[in-house]
Amino acid sequence: MYPKVIAELERISGLIGGEIASIIDRITCKDNALKKRIAFSAGDIGFKLRPYLVIKGAAIGDVSESIAIPFAAGVELLQLSTLVIDDILDDSAKRNNADSCVKKYGIKESILIGEYLHNLSIKHILSLCNIASIEKLINIIGLLSDSYQAITVGQFYDLQTSSLAKPLQETEALDLINLTTGIFIKNSLLIGAVLGDMQKDIVKALSDYGYYLGVAYQLRDDIIDIIGEEIMTGKPMLIDIKNKRYRIPIIFFLANGSSGQKKAFGKIIRKRNKTKRDKLELINILKGSSAISYSIKKTSELCEKAKHQISSLPESEIKSELLALPDIIANFDN
């Protein structure tokens, strides 16, 4: 099932990319400068997990892919807006091995681009009144608004943590992950459920599945930020550590690493200008502790909880795909 799910993610990502290109092509501007910048920011080549979940969630309710795709594109537009703002907050020069929007156009223009994409997402959803009822559109926009608000609150708290005298506790870090990532992933599935007019028990199962999947997905990303190579992650090495935003692997390390490991770690962290060699040494220190193995285990536990939430759903091809997705997230071999 793994290769099939990966292939399906690739297929849907391609479809959504084409849909978004079409939406941007229809933008009318006084000149092409803004349109060019919007198109650049939409050039993300990664897997589009949220649109995938919209489409699969809708399919459980027997909604055709052709109906779900425009809504999935609206979800991806909102995701693109959050990525632009995220790169500003992280001061990240790269996104998927290319210049980030903030690197190419600067902070001021990037803020406007992010806001434009946010508005474009809502405007696009509202334009779909010919294929969904006003009630459904209101519910979907509500889910998108809840997601955006949660991300904004999460990013605000994330900025605050960088100035704390000590790192967050694990439970606090998990709550933060839920705000910045989990709620949007969960709500992507629920948007599909809205389209499908599903029974409350099915909606509850998908909601709980989405919560655990979303938190696991972000925890995986935090681990990859440490153990992954820059060419694979597409962003600067150890960007969270650079910004003093300590995730679960670091939180566990600071609580459980040996005194020698923590001393070596702290010595490098206190350096104002870290070389690539320093960053590699940090990675080796973390790999030499149990922080990575603990975090991988935590990811697997969350993925198993996600699978359990939908275990009672009727057997189907869609259910099989949704059960395979957490296993893919928990697999760090590739």
ABEGO torsion letter per residue (X at the ends): XAAAAAAAAAAAAAAAAAAAAAAAAABBBABAAAAAAAAAAAABABBBAAAAAAAAAAAAAGBBAAAAAAAAAAAAAAAAAAAAAAAAAAGBABBGGBBBAAAAAEAAAAAAAAAAAAAAAAAAAAAAAAABBAAAAAAAAAAAAAAAAAAAAAAAAAAAAAABABBBBAAAAAAAAAAAAAAAAAAAAAAAAAAAGBBAAAAAAAAAAAAAAAAAAAAAAAAAAAABBAAAAGBBBGAAAAAGBBBAAAAAAAAABBAAAAAAAAAAAABABBBAAAAAAAAAAAAABAAAAAAAAAAAAAAAAAAAAAAABBBBAAAAAAAAAAAAAABAAX
